[in-house]
Amino acid sequence: MKSMIKTGVVAAVAAVFVASVAMADGQRPQQRRGPGMGGPGGPGGRGFGPAIMRQLTDEQRTQVRAILQEERGERGARRGDMGLRRQLEAELLADVPNDLKIEELKSQILAAQAEGLSKHIEVQKRIAQVLTPEQRAKARERLEKAPQTRRGRN
């Protein structure tokens, strides 16, 4: 009986994990509509939206595109996070999940996410420096007016 309960708990945890990975998969910033017009972290996101991009001079657009192109190249090297997530999912679905391995993978995923956030911040700061003070003020204004919730979340 205890074995059935453990199996049920592990199955429930695995199902929640699989669902969370599937939901997170649909929110990836890599789903860009064009140069500099992408997901939540890119210039098409909350801070540097298409309205701001339209206000840039040709020189500023060139600079922003160069920053984003450089970031895309670096992002390719950081994609190991998905491999770690797959390993974690496989471990969660194992007949006898290894709690130590799960904790190790969790730590590695968190470290990869922290590194990704640091890179994101670095890129956004570089882009912000391309903008004039007036353009940054307009972007801040847009942020203040933007809804506090994102699609699919409360």
Secondary structure, 3 states (H helix, E strand, C coil): CHHHHHHHHHHHHHHHHHHHHHHHHCCCCCCCCCCCCCCCCCCCCCCCCHHHHHCCCHHHHHHHHHHHHHHHHHHHHCCHHHHHHHHHHHHHCCCCCCHHHHHHHHHHHHHHHHHHHHHHHHHHHHHHHHCCHHHHHHHHHHHHHCCCCCCCCC
